[in-house]
């Protein structure tokens, strides 16, 4: 359906045309004086236009239009002696009114115009017969009435169709919203266990293992990163597809951006016989204004493609700068490779979602096939575009242009330094310790707390662990300890991280307003950082936690006077005394220990969740036994509080899954899904069975810990 404003303009144009035709006819029939009188009909045209510009009520505008047109048409016909032809003029007006597709207005017009024509037939027959015979006029009138009835039915049909289309659109919007919510939830669900996997692998990588074991750990970390990259690509594509992707412009340094990108690509090329060549225009301004994160993403996507499909030769990145003025210009980038090239047929698939060229030959190439699609859409959102050229067997070139504003016009003079990049790609070691730092970690997932705690212990301090937002708020409110930084999880029961941060910031103390709060979350939706900052958070770190990110955050927010520089990390560890070595177990061994008492629990699954560390697994078991969530679940069940019941079932599912209690985890998952779909009947039916299963798991774990002796008693 056309917009209301368009229909009004069409109506005015038609009205104007009808009056103009009558003016011309009057001029040729009766001369200028008659034409001038008929030209008075332009006044209602101007009146309708004025109403359209000043009045918001659509009903008033349409009624004013058809009433003035009926009256004007009658007086024009009276002047010209064509009253007998008013049915034709009124019929053309009815077609204009039908454009608005409103039953009430159409019916009103039909009644008013028909009554007018009948009154003319009854009281002004002499005027009618000047144009046509009375019998013809009544035939016109009958046809007019039939046309009005038909038009009313047509308008009603159009409205019915429009209502159905709007319902379909609403369903489509709901489906898009559901997809977005699903992806956000799946992001959180996937990244939470990935945090444990990557975090434990990070901890294990610091141990003194054999070369093959270190290779296994490196594979776990690499696979975790690849999986997270795939998740992020799908989330980005979904956000672009639904029109929710935001471009956040800010000042960035060109040299820093290009250095980061080349560091990543140089690392990926270390096992390939491919040379990385740079051709960077030294006149690119030192500081630009744009979305650095998205530009980096585009560059990495395009260069990763070149790395994936180039096995010998070189990859060259060309960057030039075209100046518009002192405050703006265009980045012109081309990535050229000597790879396998792309056929003309496959060129059509390049920018298709989930499409990969020549999939039979390139099955070993990881990825979703979304990189180029996302890159093009991001470039278009930033008023840029991308093009490509390729010759099969010789190589490809991907080029893009991107307008950027200039902050600092001084030339960047970037120089590619292979040694610096190689140094940046070396294994990460922490650069400082802060034994007197006071850090609080807030997370309702006990495993996440353990992982974060173990990572932070490397910096020489023991973080305070808190499992809900309300307790974190109370600790800041009481102000018994001056914390240097708070790591706050996002999705938590009772009081989530965003609300907890808001409450802290609202406290009447400078300490509460100034304490650094860092969002620690598995919610990977881009743009969520904005939500955190609006709540009063200072920074953001996503799960799984990477040591480099953690190092940067701690270095940024822990007071400088509490940081002690570490020159040789290994020597420092030896001086401080390394932690007790992990105890590995053999599942086929005969020795009697805690695992022999964990009947019904999949120990192998539990150990895998703890990266094979027995010590960490025992800590997880201890935490599980000491944080029995069943009383809380029963309380929400008794109150029929389905929202909090669902949140707690989600936490219990994760807790059970982490220790290998898969049967209980599966039951908790079903209850969680029932809560999300508001199915209380299902919860009512299966709550008791889950309580029995979960209680049994708690008894088994508690007994195993007791048998193992007091060091493992739940605290």
N, C-alpha and C positions, 0 to 999 in steps of 0.2 A: 504494500500500500504506500501511496505517496505521502510525504509529510504534509501536515496541515498548512504550513507556510506556502508550499508549492501549489496546493489546491487553491488557496486564496489568490495567488498571483495569476493562475490560469483563469479563475473566475473573473478577475478584474480585466484581464486581456480580452476575454470573450465579451464581457459587458461593453467594454470600450469599442470593440469591433462592431457589435450590434448597433450601438448608437451612431457610429461613423457611417455605416451603410444607410441608416435611415436619414441622416443629414444629407448625404449625397443624393439619395432618392428625392428628398424634399426640395433640394436645390434645383434639380432638373425638372421636377413636376410643377412647382409653384414659385420658384424664385428664391432670392436671398432671404427675404423676411420669414418665410416658412422654415428655411434651413436654420436660421438663427433661433427660432422658437424651439425646434427639435433639438438643437445643440444644448438646450438646458439639461438634457439627459446626461451630459457629462458630469453634472454636479453630484448625482448619486455615486458615480464612479469614484470621484475624489473623496466623497464621504466614506465609502467603503475602505479606501486606501488609508484614510486618516484613522478610522476605527482599528484597522489592522495594526497600525503603528503604535497606538496608544492604549488599547484595551487588551487585557490578557484573556478574557472569557471567550472561548471559541464559539460557544452557543450564541452569544450576543452578536458577534461578527457575522455569522452565517444568517441569522434571522434578519438582521439589518440589511444584509445583501439581498436576500430574496424578496423582502417586502418592498424595498426601494426599486428593485428591478421590475417587479410586477406593476407598481404604480407608474413608473417612468414609461414602461412599454405601453401601458394603456393610454397615457396622455399623448405619446408620440403617434400611436395608431389613430387616436381621435383627431389629431391635427392633420394627418395624412389621409384620413378616411379609409383606413385599412383595419377597422375593428374586427371584421369577420375573420381576419388571419391571426388573431391573438393566440388561438390554440397552438399554432406553429411556433410562435415566439415563446409562449409559456413552456412548450415541450422542450425547446432547446435549453431553457433555463433549468428545467427539471434534470436534464442530463448533467448540468454543472453541479446542482445540489447533490446528485448521486455520487459525485466524486468524493464527498466527505464520508460516505458509507456509514450514515447514522440513521437507524430506523425511525427514531422520534422526529428528527428534522425532516426526513423524507415524507413521512406521513402528514406532518404539519403542512408542508408545502403543497402536497397533493390536495388536502382538504381546502386550504385557503384559495388556491388557484382554481380549483373546480367550482367552488362556490361563486367566485368572481365571474367565471365564464357563464354559469347558469343565470346569475343576476343580469348580466348583459343581455342574454337571450330573452329574459322576461321583460326588461324595462327599456332596452335600447335596440329593439328589433330593426327600427328604421336605419340605424347606423350599421348594423350587420349586413343588411340587404344591399348596401352600397358596394360591398365587396363580392358577396356570393349569395346564392339562394338560401332561404332558411333551412331547406332540407339538407343541403350540403353542410351548413353550419352544425346541425344536430349530428350528422354523421361524424364530422370532425370532433364534436364534443364526446360522442360515444367512444371513438378511437382514443381520445385523450384520457378518458377515465380508465379504459383498458390498459393504456400505457402506464398510467400511474400505479395501477395494481401490480403490473408486471415489474415495474421498477422497484416497488416496495419489497416484493419477493426476492428480487435480485440482490438488493442491498442487504436483506436479512441473510441470504446465502453467503454473501461476501463477509458479513460480520461473523457468521458461524465458522467459515473457513479461517478467518483472521484469528478467532479465538483458539482454534485448534493449532494453528501455527505458533501462536504465542505460548500455548501449553507445551508444544514440542520444543520451542526455544528455551522455555524454563527448564524442561527436562534435560536439554543439552547443557545448559548452564550448571544445573545441579550435578550432571555427570562430570563436567570439567572440575567443579568444586570438589566432588568426591575423589576424582583422580588426584587432584592436588593434595587433599588431605591424606589419601592413601600413600602417596609418594613421601609425604612428610613423615607419616607414621612408620613406613617401611625404612626410611632413612634412619630414623631413631632406632628401630628394632635391629637393623643390620649393624649400625655403627656401634651399638652398645657391646655386643659380643666381639666385634672387631677391635674395640678398644682393649678388651682383655687379651685377645690374640696378639695384637701388635705390641701392647705394653709388656706382656710377658716375654715376647721375643726380644724386645729392646733390652729388658733386664738380663736375659740369657746371653745376649751378644757381648755383655761385659765380662762374662765368666771365662775361665781359662779352659776351653774345650779343645778337642782335637780338630784338625782342619776340616774333616768331613762333617763333623757336627756343626761347626761354624757355618759351613755351606748350607746345611739344612735350615739353620736359623735364618740365614740371609734369604733363603727361598721363601720362608714363611713371611718375612717382612716385605719382600718384593711382591709376593702374591697379595698380601693385604693391601698394599698401596695400589696395585692394579685394580683390585675389586672396588676400592674406594673411588678411584678415578672413573670407573664405569658407572658407579652410583651417581656421582656428581654430574656426569654427562647426561644421564637420563633425566635427572632433576632439572638441569639447565634447559634441556630441550622442552620438557613439559612446561616450564615457566615461560619460555619464549612462545610456545604454542598457544598458551592461554592468555598471552598479552600482559603478563605480570612481571616480566623482566625489567629491572630498573638500571639505568646507567647513572653511576655516581662519579661526577667529575671532581677532581681535586688536583693540586699541584704534585708533580712527580719529576724525578731526575731521570733524564734519558739514559745517561751512562749506567745508572744502577739497574734500570729495566733491562737494557740489552745485555749487561754482564750476567744477570740472573738467568736469562734465557739461554745464553751461550754456555753457561756452566752446566745446565741440565743436559743440553744436547751433546756437549763434549763428553760428559760422563756416559751417555748412551752409546757413543761412538768408540769407546775405549777398546772394545773387542772386535771392531770392524776395520777393514782396510779402506776406510773412507776418510778423506781429508776435509776438514771444516775450514772454509775460506770466508773471510769477511770483507765486505766492500761498504764501509760506513762513511757517509758524507760527514766530514768534520764540522760542517756548518749547521748541523742540526742543533737547534737551541738547547742550552744547558737545562732549562726547566720548562716543562710544558704543562698544560692543563687538560686533563682528560681522565678516563677511567683506566688507571694503570692496571688493575686486576684483569679487566677484560682484554686489554691490548696484549698483556703477557699471555693470557689464555689463547688468543688467536695465534700469536707467534709460535707458541709451543705446539699447538695443534698442527700448524702447517709444517713446522720443522720435524715434528715426530713422524708425520707422513713421509717426509723425505728420507728419514732414517730407516723407517720400516721397509721401504721399497728400493733402497739403494744399497748395493752389496759391494760395489767397487767404484773408484773414481772420486768424486768430490760432491760436497753440498756447499753452495754459496749463498750467503744472505747479502742482498744489496739493499741499502737504505739511503734514500736521498730526501732532500727537503726543498720544497717549492714555496717560496715566500709570497704571501699575499700582501702583508703589510707588517709593521713592527709588532703587531699583537696577534697575528694568526698566520697559518700556513698549512701545507699539506704534506703529511708523511707518505712517501712513495716507497713501498717495500716489495721486494721480489725474492722468492726462495727458489733457487735453481738447483736441480740435482741431475746426476747421470744414472738414474735408476732404470727400472724396467719400462717406464713410459706408460701411456694410456692410449688405447685404441679409440677411434671415433665413436664406436658403439658404446664403449664404457664411459666416455666423457659425459653422456646423458645421465648416467647414474651418480655422478660425483656429488651432486648436491641434493640427493634423495635420502630421506631419513632411513637409517639402518642399512644403507646400501654400501657394499664394498665391491670394488671392481675385481673381476676375474677371481671369484672366491675359491675356485678349485685350486688355483696355483698359490693362493695366499692364505691358506687355512691356518698357517702358523702365525699370522699377524693378529695380534690382540687388538680388541677394541669393539665398540658398538657400531661403528659406521656413522656416528653422529658428529664427529669433529668438524668436518667441512660444513655441514648444515648449520651447526651452531656458530661457526666462525662467520659465515655469510650473514646470518641473521643479526649477530652482534655488530658487525660492520655497518649494516643498514640502519640499525638503531642509532649508531653514532654518525650517520650521514656519509658513510664510506661505502665501498663496494669491492668485489673481488673478481678476478678473471684468471683464466688458466690457458696454457698452451702446452702441447705434448707431442712427442714423436715416439711411437713404440720402439723399444730397444735402445733408445738414445737418452731419454730423460724427460723431465717435466719442469715447468716453471709456473708457480702460483704467485700472482701479484695482487696487491691491494693498495688502495689509496684511502687515507683517513685524515680529514680535517682536524687540526688541533689548535688550541689557543696557546699563546706564548706568555710565560711568566717572566723568564729571564732570557733575553735574546742573545746573550753571549754564546759563542760557539762551544759545543761540548768537546770537540777534538777527541772523540773516542778512539782508543788504540787497543786492539785485541792483544791480550797478554795471556799466552797459553800457560805460563807458569802459575800465575795467580788463579786461573780457573782450575788448574789441576790441584792446587793447594786447597781450594774451596771444596773440591769433591772428595778430599780425603776423609777417612773415618772421623766422626765427630767425637770430641772430648769436651767435657765441661771445662769452663775457663775460670770459674770462681767457686768459692764455698761461702756459706753464710750460716755458721753454726748458731748464731744468736738470733736468727730470723724467727719470727712468729707467724706461722701460716695456718690458715684454716681451710679445709676442703669440705665442701657441702655436697653430698650426693646420696640419694636413697638406695643406690645399688652398692652393696657391700664389696663386691668384687672390684668395681670401679674405684672405690676408696682405697682398697689394698694396692691396686696397680699404681694409682697416682701417688700414694704414700711411698711406695718402694722407689719410684722414680725420683721423688723429691729428697729422699734420704741421701741420695748421692751428693747433695749439696750441703750435707753435714747437719741438717736440722730434722727434727721429728714433727711433722705437721699434726695439727689437731683435726680429728675426723668427726664430722657431724653428719647425721643421716636425714635431716629434714630442715626446711627453711625456717620454721618457727624457732627451733633451738638456736639457729645461727642468729636470728633477729634478737632473741633473748640475751645471747652472749654479748652482742654489741650494745644492747640497751643497758645491761648491767655494768659493762665497761670495767671488768675486773682485770682484763689483760689488754694491752695495746697490740693488736695484730697489725702486721705489716702489709698483709694482702689476704684477700678471701677469694678462693676459687669456688664459684657457685654454679651447680648444675641447673639446668633449665626445667625439665619436666620431673616434678616431684609431687607426691601426695600432700595433702593438708595445706601446704603453702609452696607454690612453685618458686623457682629462682627469680623470675621477674618481679613477682609480688613481694617476695622477701627483700629484694634490693630496694624497691620503692619504699617499703616500710622503714628500712634502715635509713634511707636518705631523708625521710620525714622526721627522724628523731631530732630533738632539740639539743644537738651537740655538734661542735665543729669536727670532732673525731669521726662521728657517724657520716658526716657529709663528705669528708676527705678521704676516708680509708679506700684504697684501691680494691675494686671488686671486678674479677675477671670471669666472664661467662665460660663455663666448662660444659659443653653439650654435645650430644650426638645428633642434634638437629642440623642437617647439612643444607637446608634450603638457603640459597643465596639471598641476601637481603635481610636475614634474621638478625645480623649484626646491628642494623638500624633500630630494631625493636629493643635490643639489649641496651644500646646507648641511650635511647629515650627513657628507659627505666632508671638510668643512672649508673649503668655499668661502665667501667673505664676501658675494658679491652675484651678480647674474644679469643678463645682457643678451642678447636674442635677435637672431638674424639675420633679415632684413637690419638692419644697424645704422642707427638714426635718430640724427641729430645731437643732438637734445634729450636723448635717453637717454644718449648717449655723454658729452655735456657734464655731465649730472648725476652720472654715475659717476666721471668724472675729477675733478670738483670735490669729490666726497665723499671720495675716497681718496688723491688726490695731496696731500702735506703742504701746509698753508696757506702756509707760508713760501716755498714754491716757486711759488706762484700770483701772477701779475702781472695786475692788473685791466685790462681793455680797455674804454675808454669809447666810442671810435669805431672799429669794426672795419675799415671801409674805409680810414680814415686810417692805422690801424696797419699794414694790409697794404701800403699805399703806402710807409710808412716802412721796413718790413722788406725790401721788394722782392718783388713778386709772382713766382710761378713762371713758367717759360717757357710761352707760350701753346700750346694744343693745335694740332697740325698736322692739318688736315682733308685728305682725299685725294679725288680723283675717279677712280672706277674706269675711266672711259673715257679717262683722260688718256694722253698719249704719253710722259711722262717716265719714265725708267728708275730705279726704286728697289727697295727690298727686296721689295715685293709682287710684282714681276715674276718673282721666283725661287721663290715659294711655290707651285709646281705641285702640283696634287692637293689643295690645302687650300682650303676655302671661306672666302675672306678676308672676304666680306660677313658671314657668320655670326660669325667671330672678332671683327670690328669691332663688330658689334651687341652681342656679349657684353661689350665694353669701352665701351659707350655711345658708339661712334663716335670714340673718342679714339685717334689713331694712336700717340701717345707711350705710352699705357698698354698698347696692343696689343703694341708692340715690347717693353715690359718683360715682358709675359706670355710672349712668344715666347722671350725671353732666359732667363726662369725655366724654361720647358719644356725648353729645350735643355740647361740646366746641371743639371737634376735628373732625369737619366735613371733611371727606375724599373725598367728591364728586368732588371738584374742581380738585384735583390731578387725579382722575379717568377720568374725562372729558378731561384733558390735554393729558393723554396717549392715550385715544380713538381718539382724533383729530390727533395725530401724528402716529396712528397705531403702537404704541410701545407695542407689545403684551407681551413682557417679563415683563416690569414694570406694565402693566395693570393686569397681572395675579397675581403678588405679592400683589398689592393693593386690588384686589378683594378678595384675601385670608384674608387679614387683616380686610376688611369690613365684610366678612362672620363671622369671630370670634367676632367682635364688636357687630354685630346684634344678634348673637346667645347668647351672654352673657347677654343682657338685655331682651331677650325673643321675639325679633322681628323675628320670625321664617320664615315668608314668605319672607322677604328681605334677610335673611341669606341663604335660599334655592336658591334664584335667584342668589345671589353672588357666591354660590358654583358651580352652573351650568356654570356661566361665567368663574370661575377659572378653571374648568375642560376643558372648551373649549379652554382656553388659553394654557393649558398644552399640548393639542393635536394639537395646532396651527390652530384651526378652527376659522378664523376671520369672516367668514360668519355668524356663530352663534352669535358671539359677536355683530356684526353689527346689527343683527336682534333684539336682546333682550336687548341691552344696554339701550335704551330709556325707556323700561318698568321698568328696575331695577332702573334707575335714579328717575323715578316717585315714585316708592315704597319707596326707601331709603329717598328721600326728605320728603315724607309724615311722615315717622317715626321720622325724625329729628324735623319736625314741632310739632308733638304730644308731644315728649319728652320736647322740649323747652317750649312749652305752659304749660305743667304740672309743670315744674320747676318754671316758672314765677308765676303761680297761687299759688304755695306753699310759695311764698314770697322770699324776697331778699337773705336770707341765702343760698338758693339753686340756685341762678342765676349762669349761666355758667361764669367761670372766664376767 
